[in-house]
Amino acid sequence: MERLLQYLDDLDDLYGMIGLIAERLRRFTLALFSCLTLGAGALAGAWLATLHAPIALATSILLFVTLLYRAVTAPPARGPQTA
């Protein structure tokens, strides 16, 4: 009976290990997606600036104003709670 409990404990550890690996893969995938999206946005902005500079300037000003508005109106970020 004790062997069975040991095997079940090993299976539980294996399941937990797979969960930790899946979390690392999820974080890596999100970071990769963010980098690719940022790169695509930068390339699109450079391409737009070479074709139509005034439109690129207007677009960048609109994005800046949107980010500034969000920074001003968003609630302050809460740091880690310490007890």
trRosetta pair geometry for C-beta under 8 A, 3 or more apart (Angstrom, degrees):
i j d omega theta_ij theta_ji phi_ij phi_ji
1 4 5.7 -51 -156 32 37 113
1 5 6.6 35 149 -16 66 104
2 5 5.6 -53 -151 37 37 112
2 6 6.4 40 149 -22 67 103
3 6 5.5 -53 -149 35 34 113
3 7 6.4 35 152 -18 66 102
4 7 5.7 -52 -149 36 33 110
4 8 6.4 32 152 -17 65 106
5 8 5.6 -53 -146 39 33 112
5 9 6.3 38 152 -22 65 104
6 9 5.6 -52 -148 35 32 114
6 10 6.5 34 151 -19 64 103
7 10 5.6 -51 -149 35 33 113
7 11 6.5 35 151 -18 64 103
8 11 5.6 -51 -148 36 34 113
8 12 6.4 39 150 -21 64 103
9 12 5.5 -51 -150 34 33 115
9 13 6.5 35 150 -19 64 102
10 13 5.6 -51 -149 35 34 112
10 14 6.4 37 151 -21 65 103
11 14 5.5 -50 -147 35 34 114
11 15 6.4 37 153 -20 65 103
12 15 5.7 -51 -149 34 32 113
12 16 6.5 31 152 -16 63 105
13 16 5.7 -55 -149 38 33 111
13 17 6.3 36 152 -22 66 105
14 17 5.6 -53 -147 34 32 113
14 18 6.5 33 154 -20 64 103
15 18 5.8 -52 -150 33 31 111
15 19 6.7 34 150 -20 62 104
16 19 5.5 -53 -152 34 35 115
16 20 6.6 35 152 -18 66 102
17 20 5.7 -52 -151 34 34 110
17 21 6.5 32 152 -16 66 105
18 21 5.7 -54 -147 38 33 110
18 22 6.2 37 152 -22 65 106
19 22 5.6 -53 -146 35 31 113
19 23 6.5 33 154 -21 63 103
20 23 5.7 -51 -151 32 33 112
20 24 6.7 33 151 -17 64 102
21 24 5.7 -52 -152 35 36 111
21 25 6.4 34 151 -17 67 105
22 25 5.6 -54 -147 39 33 111
22 26 6.3 38 152 -23 65 104
23 26 5.6 -50 -146 33 32 114
23 27 6.5 31 155 -16 64 104
24 27 5.9 -55 -150 37 31 109
24 28 6.3 31 153 -18 65 107
25 28 5.6 -54 -145 38 32 112
25 29 6.2 34 156 -21 65 106
26 29 5.8 -55 -147 36 29 111
26 30 6.4 27 155 -16 64 106
27 30 5.8 -55 -147 38 31 109
27 31 6.3 30 155 -17 65 107
28 31 5.8 -57 -147 38 30 110
28 32 6.2 30 155 -19 65 108
29 32 5.7 -54 -145 38 30 111
29 33 6.2 31 155 -19 64 107
30 33 5.7 -53 -145 37 31 112
30 34 6.3 33 154 -21 64 105
31 34 5.7 -53 -149 35 31 112
31 35 6.4 29 154 -17 64 105
32 35 5.8 -55 -148 37 31 109
32 36 6.3 28 156 -16 66 108
33 36 5.8 -56 -145 40 29 109
33 37 6.2 30 156 -19 64 109
34 37 5.8 -57 -146 38 28 110
34 38 6.3 29 155 -18 64 107
35 38 5.8 -55 -147 37 30 111
35 39 6.3 30 155 -18 64 108
36 39 5.7 -54 -146 38 31 112
36 40 6.2 32 155 -19 65 106
37 40 5.7 -53 -145 37 30 110
37 41 6.4 31 155 -18 63 106
38 41 5.8 -56 -149 37 30 111
38 42 6.4 29 153 -18 64 106
39 42 5.7 -54 -146 36 32 111
39 43 6.3 29 156 -16 66 106
40 43 5.8 -54 -145 39 31 109
40 44 6.2 32 155 -19 65 107
41 44 5.7 -54 -144 37 30 110
41 45 6.3 31 155 -19 64 106
42 45 5.7 -54 -148 36 30 111
42 46 6.4 28 155 -16 64 106
43 46 5.8 -54 -145 38 32 109
43 47 6.2 33 155 -19 65 107
44 47 5.7 -54 -145 38 30 113
44 48 6.2 30 155 -18 65 107
45 48 5.7 -54 -144 38 30 110
45 49 6.2 32 155 -21 64 107
45 56 6.4 108 -165 -150 70 107
45 59 7.6 -156 -120 99 87 129
45 60 7.2 78 -145 -75 122 104
46 49 5.6 -53 -145 35 31 113
46 50 6.6 29 156 -18 63 103
47 50 6.0 -57 -152 33 30 107
47 51 6.6 15 155 -8 64 110
48 51 6.0 -65 -146 44 32 102
48 52 6.2 -46 -177 53 72 86
48 55 6.4 -104 176 98 108 103
48 56 4.4 148 118 -87 100 101
48 59 6.9 -7 131 31 155 152
49 52 7.8 -86 -120 70 17 45
49 53 5.7 44 -161 -108 63 65
49 56 4.0 138 -85 -170 66 175
50 53 8.0 38 -93 -66 9 79
52 55 4.0 19 122 26 121 117
52 56 6.2 149 93 -20 69 87
53 56 5.6 -57 -145 37 32 113
53 57 6.3 33 157 -20 67 105
54 57 5.6 -53 -147 36 33 112
54 58 6.3 32 155 -18 66 105
55 58 5.7 -52 -146 38 33 111
55 59 6.3 35 153 -20 65 106
56 59 5.7 -54 -146 37 30 112
56 60 6.3 27 156 -17 64 107
57 60 5.9 -56 -146 38 30 108
57 61 6.4 30 155 -19 64 106
58 61 5.8 -54 -147 36 31 111
58 62 6.4 32 154 -19 64 105
59 62 5.8 -54 -149 36 31 111
59 63 6.4 29 154 -16 65 106
60 63 5.7 -52 -146 39 34 111
60 64 6.2 37 154 -21 65 106
61 64 5.6 -54 -146 37 31 113
61 65 6.3 31 156 -18 65 105
62 65 5.9 -54 -145 37 30 109
62 66 6.4 32 154 -20 63 107
63 66 5.6 -55 -148 36 31 113
63 67 6.4 28 156 -15 65 106
64 67 5.9 -57 -147 39 30 108
64 68 6.2 30 155 -19 65 108
65 68 5.6 -54 -143 38 31 113
65 69 6.2 35 156 -21 64 105
66 69 5.8 -54 -148 35 29 112
66 70 6.4 26 154 -16 63 107
67 70 5.7 -55 -146 38 32 111
67 71 6.3 33 155 -21 66 106
68 71 5.7 -54 -146 35 31 111
68 72 6.4 24 157 -16 64 108
69 72 6.0 -61 -148 38 29 106
69 73 6.0 1 165 2 67 116
70 73 6.4 -68 -133 49 25 93
70 74 5.5 32 170 -34 67 114
71 74 6.4 -43 -128 23 19 112
78 81 7.7 10 153 -61 114 81
